[in-house]
Amino acid sequence: MPSYEEVLKRIAAKRSVKAATLARWVDLSPAAFYKAIERGEIEAVKIGRTRLIPAHESCRLLGIKQEDLAA
């Protein structure tokens, strides 16, 4: 499981984050996180069985600004 710093580096590089990884850092169970995706509350891209959360959505969920990560 990637550390919080690794997740932030990925977001700063404008790369998507796996849903299960991000769920850990927003204090939701993976099941609750996936249900929120299905309800449309969280933007996600589905590739096969994997759900990826775009960088801008990851920032929203973590309460950070993407611009602040690049600085």
Protein Blocks (a to p, Z undefined) as FASTA:
>chain_A
ZZfklmmmmmmnopacdfklmmmmnopafklmmmmmmnopaccddehjbccddfklmmmm
nopafklmmZZ
